[in-house]
Each structure stands twice: as structure tokens, then as C-alpha cells.
Amino acid sequence: MRVAMAVLLLVSLFAGPAGAMEADVLKKELAYLHSIEGVKWVEFDRNWVYIGWAQVPPDIAMINNAAAMAGNRAINFGTHVWSVEASSAKPGWRPGDTPHICNTTARKGKIESSTCR
């Protein structure tokens, strides 16, 4: 039991903040989001991606789905992509702050849920 506790302590000390690695991987994998017309800002928090749209594109469902799938493949963990209107949601927005446009979740290599249409 003591050995198990020691291992857990060491892992937690050297692993860094929970989810920091996932966010870094997602930033690299989804860097292309910054170049999409209409995107004003993009933020990453663990396995969550937030996209602030200055202008909402007609193919938002495809963009959200592609980002969620690419993120899921990159970190091999569920990835959630939230799209919000940048006029009412600033960087730092989190679910529940103000309404959002839509959100998508990818797990196990497929879209698990999406409210994007």
C-alpha cells in the first residue's frame, strides 16, 4: 500500500497540472483553427476547445466535428469543442456563462454528440 501511494505521489508531482499535456497537444493539432475565416479567438483547456466566432460560417457543424475528431485522435481521449459568438463571449468563456452556438464531443474515434446543424 505504501509503495502504491509513493508511486501516485511521484506521478502527480512530475505530471504537471492536470490536463496541461492534453491542452498543449490540442494547441498544436488544432492550430489551423486560427486561420479559418470568421474565427476571432481559440482557447484550449485540458481536453476542451473553445472557438469564438466573429462571423458564424454555414459549415460550422463540419468545422466543429473535424476539430473534435482531430483532437480525439491526437490525445486519445474525449474532446469537446464549443463554438460561441465572439461578440457576446470573450476569451475565458466557459459553458454556462452565456449562450453558445453549438458543441461537439468526440470519443473513441467517433462523434459522440453534437448540437451543431
C-alpha positions in Angstrom: 0.0 0.0 0.0 2.8 2.4 0.8 4.5 1.7 -2.5 1.3 2.4 -4.4 0.9 5.7 -2.5 4.5 6.7 -3.2 4.1 5.9 -6.9 0.9 8.0 -7.1 2.6 10.9 -5.3 5.6 10.8 -7.7 3.4 10.6 -10.7 1.3 13.6 -9.5 4.5 15.6 -8.8 6.1 15.1 -12.2 3.0 15.0 -14.3 2.4 18.8 -14.1 -1.0 20.4 -13.9 -3.8 18.0 -14.8 -4.6 18.2 -18.5 -1.7 20.6 -19.4 -0.3 18.0 -21.7 -3.6 17.5 -23.5 -4.1 21.2 -24.0 -0.5 21.6 -25.5 -1.2 18.7 -27.9 -4.5 20.1 -28.9 -3.0 23.6 -29.5 -0.5 22.1 -32.0 -3.0 19.7 -33.6 -5.7 22.3 -34.0 -3.6 25.4 -34.8 -5.3 25.5 -38.2 -8.5 26.8 -36.5 -6.8 30.3 -36.2 -6.7 30.5 -40.0 -10.3 29.8 -40.6 -12.2 32.9 -41.8 -14.5 34.2 -39.1 -12.6 32.8 -36.1 -11.7 35.6 -33.7 -10.1 33.5 -30.9 -9.5 29.9 -29.9 -8.7 28.7 -26.4 -7.7 25.3 -25.0 -8.4 24.0 -21.5 -7.4 20.3 -20.9 -9.5 18.4 -23.5 -11.9 21.3 -24.1 -11.6 23.6 -27.1 -13.4 27.0 -27.3 -13.9 28.8 -30.6 -15.0 32.4 -30.6 -16.6 33.3 -34.0 -16.7 36.9 -35.3 -18.8 35.5 -38.2 -20.5 32.2 -38.0 -19.9 30.1 -41.1 -22.6 28.0 -42.7 -20.4 24.9 -42.4 -19.9 25.3 -38.6 -21.0 21.7 -38.0 -18.3 20.3 -40.2 -15.7 22.5 -38.6 -16.7 21.6 -35.0 -16.9 17.9 -36.0 -13.5 17.9 -37.7 -11.8 19.7 -34.7 -13.4 17.3 -32.2 -12.2 14.2 -34.2 -8.7 15.6 -34.8 -8.4 16.4 -31.1 -9.7 13.0 -30.1 -7.2 11.3 -32.4 -4.3 13.5 -31.1 -4.9 12.9 -27.4 -6.7 9.6 -27.5 -9.2 11.0 -25.1 -12.7 12.6 -25.4 -12.5 16.1 -26.9 -15.2 18.7 -26.5 -15.4 21.7 -29.0 -17.6 24.7 -28.1 -18.5 27.4 -30.6 -19.6 30.8 -29.3 -20.3 34.2 -30.8 -17.3 36.4 -30.1 -19.5 39.5 -29.8 -21.1 38.1 -26.6 -18.4 35.7 -25.4 -14.8 36.8 -24.8 -11.7 34.6 -24.3 -12.2 32.9 -20.9 -15.8 31.9 -21.8 -16.9 28.7 -20.2 -20.2 26.7 -20.6 -22.9 28.3 -18.6 -21.5 31.9 -18.9 -23.6 32.9 -21.9 -25.4 31.0 -24.6 -23.3 29.2 -27.1 -23.9 28.4 -30.8 -23.2 24.6 -30.6 -20.9 22.0 -29.1 -19.5 18.7 -30.3 -17.9 15.8 -28.4 -15.7 13.1 -30.0 -14.8 9.9 -28.1 -13.3 6.6 -29.2 -12.8 7.8 -32.8 -16.3 8.9 -33.5 -18.7 11.8 -32.9 -20.5 11.0 -29.7 -22.8 14.0 -29.7 -23.2 17.3 -31.5 -25.7 20.2 -31.3 -24.3 21.7 -34.4 -26.6 21.8 -37.5 
